[in-house]
């Protein structure tokens, strides 16, 4: 599972993603972000989720992709607004 976050016109303020962490089930983690792009590969489990917050009036994007390049969810937010991608597998 690939999680991708990016912004247009600003940088990332925060990124938070849910993934599976062994026997504990789903874990929600804030990511260390700098600049306008972020991505990671994790086991997304049954309900992967990604929340992206831009700085200023930037436009946030999120994308969840399964290993076979199958797009589970992709969204584009309004200027200055957070955006959340989620899926049920």
SEBAZA-266258 format. One record per residue: residue in one letter; x, y, z of N, C-alpha, C, O in turn. Coordinates in steps of 0.1 Angstrom, whole numbers, plus 2048, in hexadecimal, padded with zeros to 3 digits. Each point is the difference from the previous one (the first is absolute). Last residue first. Example, Ala and Ser with C-alpha at 12.3 -4.5 7.8 and 13.67 -1.06 7.14 Angstrom:
s8807EA84780980B8007F880B80880580B801
a7FE7BC7FE7F780C80080980C80080A800807
***
This chain:
x7937E98178067F57F77FA7F38058037F67FA
x7F38428087FD7F48078057F57F67FB7FF7F5
x8138388117FC7F57F87FC7F480A80580080B
x80A83B7F07FE7F48087FA7F57F77FB8037F5
x81A83480F7FE7F47F77FE7F480A8077FF80A
x7F683B7FB8027F28067FC7F67F67F68007F9
x81983880F7FA7F67F78037F380680B7FD805
x7F583C80A8057F38007F87F67F77F58037FD
x8108337F97F97F78078067F28018077FC7F6
x80682D7F180280280E7F97F680980080180C
x7EF8017C380B80880480080280F7F6805806
x7F27CF7EA7FE80E7FD80C8088058077FB809
x8017D07EB7F88098097FE80E7FA8058037F5
x8007C97F780780D7FF7F78098087F48017FF
x8157C57FC7F880C80280880D7FF80C800802
x7F07C57F880880C7FD7F780C8017F58007FB
x80E7C680F7FA80C80280980C7FC80C7FF802
x7FD7D37F37F57FE8097F880D8027F47FF801
x82D7EC7D67FD80C8087F37FD8097F67FD7FA
x8317E17F17F18038007FE80B8098027FF80C
x8297EB7EA7FD80D7FA7F18027FF7FC8087F7
x8187D38207FF7FD7F27FC80D7F87FB7FF7F5
x80A80183C80C7FC7FA8007FE7F180A8017F9
x7D382181C8047F380380C7FC7F88048067F7
x7ED82D8188027F77F58047F28058097FF808
x7E38368058027F38068017F67F47F67FF7F8
x80D83B8117FF7F47F78037F380780B800807
x7EB83B7FD8047F48067FD7F47F67F78027F7
x81083980D7FC7F47F98047F480880A800807
x7EE83B7FF8057F38047FB7F57F77F48007FC
x8168378007F67F67FD8067F280380B7FC7FA
x80083881C8047F57F77F47F77FE7F77FF808
x80F82B8127F57FE7F78037F57F67FA7FF7F5
x81F80283B7FA80B7F97F57FD7F77F77F8804
x8237DE80880280D8067F980A7F87FE7FE7F4
x7F07CE80E8098097FA80380D8087F8803809
x7F87C78017FD80E80380B8097FA80C7FE802
x7DE7CB7FC80B80A7FC7FB80E8027F58047FC
x8017C48117FB80D80180C80A7FD80A7FF806
x7E67CA7F380B80A7FE7FA80D8017F78047F8
x7FF7C280F7FB80E80080C80980080A7FD806
x7E47CA7F680B80A7FF7F980E7FF7F68027FA
x7F87CE8147FB80E7FE80B80A80080180880A
x8067C87F97F38007FA7FB80E7FD7F88027F7
x83D7F780B7F67F98067F28017F98008027F4
x82F8108027F48088037F57F98077F7807805
x8407F67F77F57F77FF7F38088047FF80380C
x8298187DE7FD7F980C7F57F67FD7FB8007F5
x8288297F57FA7F37FD7FE7F980D8097FF808
x7FB8397E88057F48087F97F47FB7F58007FA
x81383B7FC7FA7F37FD8077F580980B802805
x7F08387EE8037F680A7FA7F37FB7F58007F9
x8158397F87FD7F27FD8047F780B80A802807
x7FE82F7F87F27FE7FA7FC7F27FD7F57FE7FB
x82E81682D7FE8027F27F27FD7FC7F7800808
x8177E782180780C7FD7FE8027F18017F67F8
x7ED7E88357FF8067F380980C7FE80280880A
x7F27C981680980B7FF8008067F28047F97F7
x7D17ED81F80C7FF7F880980C8027FB80B803
x7DE7DB81D80380C7F980E7FE7F98097FA805
x7D37DE80680D80680380180E7F97FD8017F4
x7E07D381D80080D7F980D80780480280380C
x7ED7C77F280780A80780080D7F78017FF7F4
x7E47CC81180380D7F980780A8097FD80180C
x8097CD8037F68057F780480E7FA80C8027FE
x80D7DF8217F980C8067F58057F77F8809804
x8287D37F37F47FC8077F880B8067F57FE804
x82B8117D58007F38067F37FD8077F58027FB
x80B8287EF80D7FE8077FF7F38087FD80080C
x7EA81E7C88007F580980D7FE80780B8007F9
x7E08317F78057F37FA8007F580A7FD80380C
x7F68367E87FC7F48078067F47F97FF7FF7F4
x81183880D7FB7F47F97FD7F58098077FE80A
x80383C7EF7FD7F580A7FB7F47F87F78017F8
x8238338027FB7F47F97FE7F580B8097FE809
x7FF83D7F18007F38087FA7F57F77F88027F7
x8168287F780080480E8017F38098087FF809
x80980B7C27F87F880980180580E80B803805
x7FC8207D38067F48057F67F88087F5805803
x80081C7D280580180D8077F38048027F77F8
x7EA80F7DD7FF80E80480580280F80080C804
x7F07C47F080280A7F580080E8067F6803807
x8147C880E7F980D8008048087F480B7FE7FA
x7F37CA81A80880B7FB7F780D7FF7F47FF802
x8127C780E7FA80D80380880B7F980D7FF800
x7EB7C780280680B7FA7F880D8047F4800800
x8147C780B7F980C80480880C7FA80C801801
x7F07C67F580780D7FF7F780C8047F58017FB
x80E7C580B7F880C80080980C800809802808
***
